[in-house]
Amino acid sequence: MITRETSPGKTVLVFDTPEDLAVHAARSFADYAAQCIRKQGSFFAALSGGKTPAKFFRELAKLGEEFEWEKIHLFQVDERMAPADHQDSNQAMIRESFVEPAGFPPEHFLPVPVQMDDAALAAQAYENSINMVLESVPSRPKRLDMILLGIGQDGHTASLFPEDPEFRQASSWVRSARSEHHAHQRVTLSLSFVSAASKVFFLITGQDKADMVRQILLETSPSLPASLVWKNAQQAVMALDRAAARAYLQIMA
């Protein structure tokens, strides 16, 4: 593993394979959850969908016996407005690869209410639900402990798309989103809410992400959603396999 501290609070980790990355990320997630529970009695995190997180979820499920599930609540970073059993559904993937095999209490996984017809109304309902969970532990701050993210080749993260002129503007925690380049209407955590998390953890694999990783880490495209999250997060880790890190490592060699 290669470790680079790019700036205070920002760490880049490079692994030989996606499998190595998934194992390390699962271990880091478990350790950070335990740390938060010791400190504040709870752990609240938001999870992304996609191929790279699926490997992570399977590794995390193997650690199930280590967790104090009753003190953990999990949310979604974003979701397509598609049926919960649709092949494009993030919540279906999270349930199948983690919630069910790990024995995680299903009532502690709060999915986006995709059964609602309107994405804006679903976003408001989801924000209200997140707020109710956070308020259930009155001594803790109104932010998440960890947010798990990926990036797109266009620099989007969550469902914050660079072609959306309003992706920076939302003062709410959750917003609706749509892109002509991506299927379905979306519900997503807002830029401000994502950036306010105690820790942001990017999981990125594949050569097709290498150029975007380089742009984010070298700050050559500072206005992209993923770049803004990386810059503004209090604490951020970017975990890469060698394929995704290749362009960055070539410049930094």
Secondary structure, 3 states (H helix, E strand, C coil): CEEEEEECCEEEEEECCHHHHHHHHHHHHHHHHHHHHHHHCCEEEEECCCHHHHHHHHHHHHCHHHCCHHHEEEEECEEECCCCCCCCCHHHHHHHHHHHHHCCCHHHEECCCCCCCCHHHHHHHHHHHHHHHHHCCCCCCCCCCEEEECCCCCCCECCECCCCCCCCCCCCCEEEECCCCCCCCEEEECHHHHHCCCEEEEEECCHHHHHHHHHHHCCCCCCCHHHHHHHHCCCEEEEEEHHHHHHHHHHHC
